[in-house]
Amino acid sequence: MSVNKIIGIVLIIGGIALSLFGINKISDSTKSISALGVEISASDNSSKNEGMLYLGFGVVVLIGGVVVIRKS
């Protein structure tokens, strides 16, 4: 197995991990509670933005890993 394939596999695994972390961060940034028929929700915009950055960077790293494996 060549070094490029190993680097590509590591990039793919890292991209998937970053994407999952970003998705979890986005989903955890919004909370809601229902009391007496009234639903109250709160959103943390900075956490949501951070999750979007992780998700975007994860997708870029994932695509980079696929490109590295295809070239080798």
Phi, psi and omega per residue, in radians:
M1 nan 2.290 -3.079
S2 -1.440 2.881 -3.125
V3 -1.120 -0.639 -3.130
N4 -1.108 -0.671 3.113
K5 -1.172 -0.693 3.121
I6 -1.117 -0.768 3.111
I7 -1.105 -0.709 3.110
G8 -1.094 -0.737 3.120
I9 -1.139 -0.733 3.107
V10 -1.099 -0.709 3.110
L11 -1.132 -0.704 3.123
I12 -1.122 -0.797 3.130
I13 -1.113 -0.742 3.106
G14 -1.129 -0.669 3.109
G15 -1.131 -0.731 3.098
I16 -1.128 -0.751 -3.139
A17 -1.109 -0.773 3.113
L18 -1.116 -0.697 3.125
S19 -1.123 -0.768 3.110
L20 -1.123 -0.697 3.096
F21 -1.086 -0.732 3.117
G22 -1.120 -0.740 3.121
I23 -1.104 -0.752 3.107
N24 -1.109 -0.686 3.141
K25 -1.148 -0.696 3.115
I26 -1.155 -0.769 -3.113
S27 -1.215 -0.511 3.120
D28 -1.414 -0.170 -3.079
S29 -1.408 -0.218 3.135
T30 -2.058 2.197 3.105
K31 -2.191 2.555 3.076
S32 -2.459 2.680 3.130
I33 -2.414 2.486 3.129
S34 -2.043 2.123 3.139
A35 -2.389 2.203 3.113
L36 0.968 0.660 3.105
G37 1.404 0.035 3.126
V38 -1.923 2.239 3.130
E39 -1.766 2.217 3.122
I40 -2.028 2.259 3.137
S41 -2.227 2.592 3.107
A42 -2.324 2.541 -3.110
S43 -2.296 2.404 3.098
D44 -1.795 1.766 -3.044
N45 -1.170 -0.622 -3.138
S46 -1.168 -0.656 3.099
S47 -1.208 -0.641 3.107
K48 -1.150 -0.724 3.099
N49 -1.124 -0.705 3.109
E50 -1.108 -0.699 3.091
G51 -1.119 -0.667 3.092
M52 -1.129 -0.670 3.102
L53 -1.123 -0.782 3.096
Y54 -1.064 -0.755 -3.133
L55 -1.111 -0.807 3.128
G56 -1.106 -0.773 3.123
F57 -1.143 -0.647 3.101
G58 -1.101 -0.709 3.117
V59 -1.150 -0.720 3.126
V60 -1.111 -0.761 3.129
V61 -1.142 -0.691 3.112
L62 -1.086 -0.808 3.110
I63 -1.107 -0.687 3.096
G64 -1.077 -0.693 3.100
G65 -1.131 -0.702 3.111
V66 -1.146 -0.704 3.134
V67 -1.135 -0.737 3.135
V68 -1.102 -0.724 3.140
I69 -1.190 -0.688 -3.126
R70 -1.173 -0.584 -3.127
K71 -1.290 -0.450 -3.075
S72 -1.542 nan nan
